[in-house]
Amino acid sequence: MLHDTLSAQQLFEKCASRQDRAAWDEFIKRYHRAITGAVIKLAARFGPLNKDDLDELVQEVYARLCLENCRALRGFVARDQDSEFGYLRVLAMNVASDWYRHRNAETRGAKITVPIDELTVANNDASSTDMDRQVLLQQIDAALSDLADDRDQMIFWLYYRVG
């Protein structure tokens, strides 16, 4: 089947089915430039963007398209001719914006670190201090479970326990 004759809606549906490699090749051929351009446009607001970060951001856009059984592709409804370009640009800019927001949050958070070992409870009883420390570590772990994914939790604990 020739995918270059498919409408945007049909191509998005074919790609969402994940069974047609040629459909994804056509998707990349049609829309890669628009996705990359949107990422570069948003990145210009935040300063220079190196090639590695650009590649990472574009990959993030494709990952977002495939997330949750290609929900973003399945959710597209063509309103008029070339509306898919606007849809993909907005998606790409949202991904890039999230990426920058996350990166900036990490930068700000990295400046304020307090080793867990320095946190002490104002109590002279050693057994009570140990128990309070265990409760504190459990509370930190519970908070991390709510705020971070498994990978980030592991990094946090490795940093604070191992250095």
Salt bridges, closest charged atoms under 4 A:
ASP20 OD2 - HIS3 NE2 2.61
ASP25 OD1 - ARG21 NE 3.61
GLU26 OE2 - ARG30 NE 2.89
ASP53 OD2 - ARG103 NH1 3.73
ASP55 OD2 - LYS51 NZ 3.11
GLU68 OE1 - ARG71 NH1 3.02
ASP98 OD2 - ARG64 NH2 3.13
ASP98 OD1 - ARG101 NH1 3.11
GLU106 OE2 - HIS102 NE2 2.91
ASP117 OD1 - ARG133 NH2 2.96
ASP152 OD1 - ARG151 NH1 3.10
